[in-house]
Structures are given as structure tokens and as C-alpha cells.
Amino acid sequence: MTGQVLLFFCLLSVGSVLGQVSYTIPEEMARGSLVGNIAQDLGLETKRLASGKARIYTRDSDEYMELNRERGVLLVKQRIDREALCRQTTPCALHFQIILENPMEFYSVTVQITDINDNAPTFEKGEMQFKISESAVIGAKYVLKRAVDLDVGINDLKHYELKPTDNFALKLHNNADGNKNVEMVLQKPLDREKQEQISLVLTAVDGGEPQMSGTMLIVITVLDVNDNAPVFTQPTYKATVTENSPKGTVVATVTASDADQGSNGKITYSITNILDDIRKVFQVNEKNGEVTLIGNIDFEESRNYQINLLASDDGGLTDSCKLIVDVQDVNDNKPEIDIMSKSTVISEDAKLNTVVTMINIEDKDSGENGKVQCFINEHIPFTLKASTHNFFSLVTDSDLDREIASQYNITVTCSDEGVPSLSSSVTLTLQISDVNDNAPVFERSSYEAYIVENNTPGLSIFTVKARDADWNQNARVSYILEDFSINGVPVSSYVSVSADSGVIHAVRSFDYEQIKDFHFRVKAQDGGSPPLSSNVTVKMVIQDQNDNPPQVLYPVQTGGSVVAEMVPRTADVGYLVTKVVAVDVDSGQNAWLSYKLQKATDRALFEVGLQNGEIRTIRQVNDKDAVKQRLTVIVEDNGQPSRSAAVIVNVAVADSFPEVLSEFTDFTHDKEYNDNLTFYLVLALAVVSFLFITCVVVIISVKIYRWRQSRTLFHSNLPVIPYYPPRYSDTLGTGTLQHVYNYEVCRTTDSRKSDMKYMQPISQSLVSVDDAGTETPQVDKQLTGHCSQMSTLQKPPNNDWRFTQGPRPGPSGPHMPYGTHIRWTPKSGTRATGGPEVAMGTGPWPQPPTEAEQLQALMAAANEVSEATATLGPGTMGLSTRYSPQFTLQHVPDYRQNVYIPGSTATLTSNPQQQQATAQQAAQQALPPPQVSAQPEPPKAAQTPASKKKSTKKEKK
């Protein structure tokens, strides 16, 4: 820094001051107004200004003048307000230098700014109050607040007028600084009793043309006794303060004295400035006159302050003085970046040097602290250009492309040259708006799609896709099918394209045999203005489907006549009889044909070529071969699934035409006859097969049903229905069956169920029936199996299931408890029946079964039991049950039948005669006859069809 200053002084010493020019202009001149011909006044040529790079050098931060090198004139650069520039200083002048180079010269220029009357005199307040003692002597002075006129010279404040002038006169005092103190002088004694308050109007008039004035109301309150005013020790005080000094800093202290004593000598200090913000920055202690800071001192806002102080006593007497405060500058201000005008969005097709943002940089500091440099971040298509002093423009310096970068964050940084350096920055966000400069681009240069013929109309075939690098509406792609004709038919009748998705649909069902492929164009168009588009060629290939059967061209099939190929009887092996010619309109494998011989009168005589369809002989023709030979040839293609066609070839094995003619006259009749015969044979075979399968299913179902029934009865606990004696009678008149049933169950040692209780039998004697059908009385000790007795007392049933008197199956009347013994024995054992100790009732059963029927039933039961026990193994299973009340009328067995348990060796019988006869026969053969009472023989009844049917079945078994 020191080197730079020395170098500057050296340059000044080398250069020479060639002249000095002064100009005088009024304030408030318009921008660009002519100040003077600087080239002429300095005696320079205009081109010297250009070649010497003439420029204005000023130490001020603001430049009010500008130099036009081409014209050599000095112009007003911006509006000049003398009051703002120089305040009350006169003369007001701008001092600057014009510097030229090569050789270096400089000229001093002074531009004096003259004042115009553009400001009227103004008072701080519109009203001023005084308290004056009535003892005031004539000639007493009262200082008034003077008016302020920012103008100077003749336009400054000239005189004051005070009205009315009955008691007071106006007196002016000129100060050394040129200002005038206004005093009001008492000319006539005051009398409070006559007039307690006096109102005066003070008018301030300037000397401008036209004249301007300002007024203030003076209100005087008449008091008593105070006749001495305060007096400051000096009329002007000076002080210095550094900017940014903390609040509370004491700037200066003013002092005033009053010769009065008591309350009249008490002085109060106050600040009387009204036009500026002095009162916001400084305050004075009312008691001791100490002036302190209450606000922030900023050198950039004001370099000096003038404080008007007033000292007043309680009697209203005052005195005034001035305090001038000079402010010292420090580097405390960062450069201020002001965005004057900016664009948040710029089009991507903007030209070079397009102004995006205008920035004004201001550093309120002075000297080196106020010099600012600015720059922006790198690698962006923008640059920062300085237009005038502290004005910069952000412009484009290369082409923009939104598809590469859609947004830029530009940081502008400015720093001053103070120590330490202060800087500030601002970030500008700039959006790049889209321009429709990109046409849609398809993913492929061309498309090829495949569709199988016989498709469904509206089928989605494939999708074309195009992308647009633009944004929003400019990137919205619509697909359009271009107008084109295929064989004179518009392409829109073949396919359609979805405008939004690009999906291509088939409008019709295609036929490969009619059209194999076709081309069309699809256009992709964006939504920009104007829209951009591109197109692509689409090749649609129709794929063949095996939808056509082969067509036989030869031999031609006619319905009215018979065409036959003649083969001489002398034909050798491989003789070409004929050739079947067929075509298939499909293509590829679907059109590959093969020939097969399906039927022939003599398959050992002819063969058909698999590929060529030639019919040849495979052996020597002899005399035994029939004249009429009928061949059925199948023509089949290679499609999936395959299709075929049949052709009938008639071959005549003969040497002469008459022989052939006689043989083929009834050919048509034989053909029809053979066809009908074949139909009936097939129908008969189908009917017979159906009947056979039906019979097999029915037989198997019956067998399974019987097997399941036997298994159900074998494992179930179904009750055994006892056979009631002939003289059974109801004990009650209600028709219920109240009995006591006693069953004895005997089981073998190898029974499947062994969890049983053994009890003594109730009957006195048992009758066994052997395999031969003979009855032999046995005692319980002779039984091979163990016996168990279960005695159950049945509770009286309720009235809901009772039989009515009409349909009851037995005679009514009282009855006694009835005991029945059921015994299961091995195949070699005996079978027990009921004993003779059954209590008889009074009424017999109507039409009881005869002895022959009972014997026949026993024989059948024995045979059935023999078969059942043979399947069960060495032992049988015993059951114990009782008659259940839930057994309804439909389950009551026929009284003509013997009651037996299917699959067992037990048979229940209730015929007393049969029991007696069986017992007698058994006694005659084995034991002495038991003591039994004779029973009357009931009348015999004829056999029922059911008994006959059952007997017959059992005999067959």
C-alpha cells in the first residue's frame, strides 16, 4: 500500500498541471445537461481525449459529472441537490480531475453549484410557548426558535415578521456562521391582571423569487419575578466520536449559568433540533448538560452532526448554543447486493448476452473500505459484466439447453478491500423454460410385428413407443396412423393405433391366404406449438395358421357318374395306376401333404406314395383279383392340428372296357348298401356294449350292497324281534307291549368280543338242532361254549308309539313275561330254541304258520347259517338284544315267518305245537321227554307268497 502511494506521488511529480477550469451550474439540472466544452476550455483536441483515454477522477463515491470523449463536453450525470450535497456550505462546488495518458496529464475542474429557491423556511414546531414574568423590564429579550431554510444566498432566510407588535418587537442577530438568531424584545411592560396570555405570529420570509415563507404561533404566559436568563459559557462546542461507538458514550458537556437564585436559577438543558434525527442519536442530561449517545453512529449516514442546545430556567428565560460532532469512519459495512431487476425464468433459446439480472453493489464505507469486487461461480453459461460504477449485469455467454440443465443456482459474491475484508453473497435460482426444440424419437428405426391369422378383431398386436426430451406439454406424445392404402383399402380398416399409449390393435380378422404382409406408418407428434413430429414404418407380417384342409384336384369327385382307372391283368409290380393330386392353400409345414391308403378292397394289391400320391401295384395282378377295386386315400397336411381330405379311387382290373362297364353299373347301389350296413353294425355294437356295461355295473352294485348289509348286521346292535306265542294277549287295553324279556347269550372262546358277563340260563331245558336237522334236548353243562344270561326289565313305553287297537299285529288281552334263549354255537354244535316254560296268553295269533312251514324255515336257516359260519371261522359271535319301543309298525315282521338273525345260527320260533313236537322228537332220540302241558293246535293257515319265495330261495342256496 505504501508503495502504491509513493508511485502515485511520483507520477504526479512527472506529470504537469496544465490548467484549471471552473464552471457554475444551478442545482436540479436534468441528467445529460451540458456543463461546458471541456476540450475547448482546456485547449485540447477532441481526439486527444479519446487517445489519452480521458477520464474523470474524483475521491467522492458519487459521480455527478460524466465526460463525453467524442464531443469533448462535460455533462450532468445525475440530478444534483445542493442542499443534500453541501448543506449550508457556500460556495458549493464539485472538485475533480480529468486524467489523460500517453503522456499522462491531468486538469483540475471545479463545478460550482448555485442555489435555487426550492425550499421554504420551516419552523421546528408550529407553536412555541413562553412564560414571562410581569416584572420583566423593557428591553427583555426572548430567544425564538429560528426557521430553517435549506437554500443559501438570496434564497436563504431574509427576515422575520412578528404580529401584533403591541408588547414585543423582533430583533435579529447575525452570527459568525451567517445564521441569524431571532429574539423577541419586550417594548412595553406586561400586566398579568390585564392580559394573562398573549398570542403572536412569527413569519419567516426568504429572499428568493418567488418568495416563500413559514409561520409559527407564539403563546406567552405572563408570570412574575424572574428577570435573569441562563447564559452558556461559549456559543459553539466541538467534539469527535468514532462510528459504532457503544450507547452511553459521553460525547461532550455544555454548561450555562443563571444569576438568579432558587427555582428561577435552576437551568434545564434540552436539544432543539427538529429536521434531523438528532434526538434519536443523542440526548442531553437536563440537569448537568452532559451529551451522550443513545443510538448508533454511522459514518455512512452522516459524517458530522450539529446539535442545537437550549438552556432554560423555570422563569422561561433561555439561552442557546451549538455542539458540532465529527464522526470517524471504520470498515464496518459489508457490500450490499441489491437485485434491481431479475428474471427467475429464461427461455432455453435465449440469445447470447441476454441480461438475466441487474445488480447494484453499494459499500457505505469510504476510501479503501468502499472499493468492491464481484464474481460468480464457474462452469455455468453466465458471466457478470460491470456496466457503470457499482452496477453489474448477469448475462448469458453460451447457449442454454434445458434438456442438459433445467435449473442454475448462481452465487454472486462481492468483497471490499478493507482490513479485514468484508464480503457478502446472494444466490439466484434461474429456471430454464422449455422450448419445443426436440421432436419425438421412436425407440426403433422401424418395427416388425407378427400376428397369427384368424385373430379376433380388436386384438392388441404390439406397441410403438416414442420419447420426447422436452418437458410438460411439449413432451406429451400422441400417436397418429398416417393415411395409406393397401390394395386400394385404407390402412385404418386393417389396424388402429391408440393415441395415448401407441398400442396397435387389429381392426379386422386377417387371412394369410389373402394378405401376407403390409406396411404402414405411425406418426408421433408432441403437444408443443408448433408441434414437432416423427414417423416410423411398421411392417405387419401375417403368420399362417392351419385353417384350410387339403383340396383334391384329381381324381375329380362327381356325384352322378363313376370314374374308374383301368389296370390290365398283365400289369407288373410297380405299375402306375393313377396319381392323386391335392393342394393346400396354407403355407410352410401347413402345406406339406402326405398320402395314405385308408381302405382298399385288396390292400395287398395297391400302395400309395407317401409324398407324391402315386398309386402303384405292389404285386402281380392275377385272375383271382376282383374287377372292382375301391381305394380310399387320405390326404393329410403337416399342421398342428392336422387337417385331411379323403378321396375314393375306383380301379377296374380288366383288359376290356365292356367288362368294366358291366361290373360298375350297380356300383352306386352297392356303395349305398355297404354304407347302410356299416352304420347298422356300428349301432348294434354300441347298444350291446352299453347293455353289457350296464349289467356289469348293476351286478357289482348289488354285490356291494349285500356285502355292506351283511357287514352292518354283523357289527350292529339292532334288536331281535321275538316271535310271540299263539295265545298272546295284551294285559292292558291300551295296546302297548309291556313284557319282561330274558335273553341268554352264549359265545365261543374264540369270539371277537370277549368282554361279557356270564349268568345262569332261565329256561329249564334247551333244545339243540344239529346240522342234520334233528332236535336233541341238552343241558347247559353240555354246551361247548360259555353262556351268559342278561335279564332286562323293559320300562313301560310312553303313549306316543302305542299301536292302535285296529292295526295291532297280535290279539289283545293280558300277557305274561316271556323268556327267550338265544344260543350261538360253532358249526358242529347245536342251536337252542325257546323252552316250554313260556307263559301263554288267552288269545292265539291269527293263522299261525304250519309245522311244514316252520320246518322248511328251519332247514333254510340251517343252510344259511352253515354258509355264514364257514366264512366266520371256527367260532361265532353271540348277540343279546331286546325289543325296542322305537320299533314302529313298519318294522313289525310278518307273523307267518320265522324270526331269525341273519348271519347267525339262532332262529326264534313261537309255534307251541312245533316246539312241542320238536321237544318230543328230541326226547325220543336222546333224553326222556320233558313234562310239558298239551297245547291246543291252532288252525293251519295257507302259505303266503312271501314264505314261499323265501323258502324257494333258501332251497336254491
Sequence and secondary structure as in RCSB ss.txt:
>XXXX:A:sequence
MTGQVLLFFCLLSVGSVLGQVSYTIPEEMARGSLVGNIAQDLGLETKRLASGKARIYTRDSDEYMELNRERGVLL
VKQRIDREALCRQTTPCALHFQIILENPMEFYSVTVQITDINDNAPTFEKGEMQFKISESAVIGAKYVLKRAVDL
DVGINDLKHYELKPTDNFALKLHNNADGNKNVEMVLQKPLDREKQEQISLVLTAVDGGEPQMSGTMLIVITVLDV
NDNAPVFTQPTYKATVTENSPKGTVVATVTASDADQGSNGKITYSITNILDDIRKVFQVNEKNGEVTLIGNIDFE
ESRNYQINLLASDDGGLTDSCKLIVDVQDVNDNKPEIDIMSKSTVISEDAKLNTVVTMINIEDKDSGENGKVQCF
INEHIPFTLKASTHNFFSLVTDSDLDREIASQYNITVTCSDEGVPSLSSSVTLTLQISDVNDNAPVFERSSYEAY
IVENNTPGLSIFTVKARDADWNQNARVSYILEDFSINGVPVSSYVSVSADSGVIHAVRSFDYEQIKDFHFRVKAQ
DGGSPPLSSNVTVKMVIQDQNDNPPQVLYPVQTGGSVVAEMVPRTADVGYLVTKVVAVDVDSGQNAWLSYKLQKA
TDRALFEVGLQNGEIRTIRQVNDKDAVKQRLTVIVEDNGQPSRSAAVIVNVAVADSFPEVLSEFTDFTHDKEYND
NLTFYLVLALAVVSFLFITCVVVIISVKIYRWRQSRTLFHSNLPVIPYYPPRYSDTLGTGTLQHVYNYEVCRTTD
SRKSDMKYMQPISQSLVSVDDAGTETPQVDKQLTGHCSQMSTLQKPPNNDWRFTQGPRPGPSGPHMPYGTHIRWT
PKSGTRATGGPEVAMGTGPWPQPPTEAEQLQALMAAANEVSEATATLGPGTMGLSTRYSPQFTLQHVPDYRQNVY
IPGSTATLTSNPQQQQATAQQAAQQALPPPQVSAQPEPPKAAQTPASKKKSTKKEKK
>XXXX:A:secstr
 HHHHHHHHHHHHHS EEEEEEEEEETT  TT EEE HHHHHT  HHHHHHTT EEE SSSS  EEEETTTTEEE
E S   HHHHHTT SSEEEEEEEEETTTTEEEEEEEEEE  S    B S SEEEEEEETT  TT EEEE   B  
  GGGSEEEEEEE  SSEEEEEEE TTS EEEEEEE S   TTT SEEEEEEEEEE SSS  EEEEEEEEEEESS
     EES SEEEEEEETT  TT EEEE  EE S  GGGG EEEEE   SSSHHHHEEE TTT EEEE S   TT
T SEEEEEEEEEETTS EEEEEEEEEEE  S    EEEEEEE SEEETT  TT EEEEEEEE  S GGGG EEEE
E SSSSEEEEEEETTEEEEEE S   TTT SEEEEEEEEEESSSS  EEEEEEEEEEE  S    EESSSEEEEE
EESS  TT EEEE  EE SS GGGG  EEEE   EETTEEGGGTEEE TTT EEEESS   TTT SEEEEEEEEE
 SSSS  EEEEEEEEEEE  S S  EEEES   SSS  EEEE TT  TT EEEE EEE SS GGGG EEEEEEEE
S TTTEEE TTT EEEESS   TTS SEEEEEEEEEESSSS  EEEEEEEEEE SSHHHHHHHTTTHHHHHHHHH
HHHHHHHHHHHHHHHHHHHHHHHHHHHHHHHHHHHHHHHH          TT   SSTT     EEEEEEEE TT
 S         SSS EEEE TTS EEEE GGG SSEEEEEEEE     TTS   TTT SS  S    EE      
 TTS      TT    SS  SS   HHHHHHHHHHHHHHHHHHHHHH S          TT  GGG   TTS EE
 TTSS EE   HHHHHHHHHHHHHHTS                 HHHHHHHHHHHH 
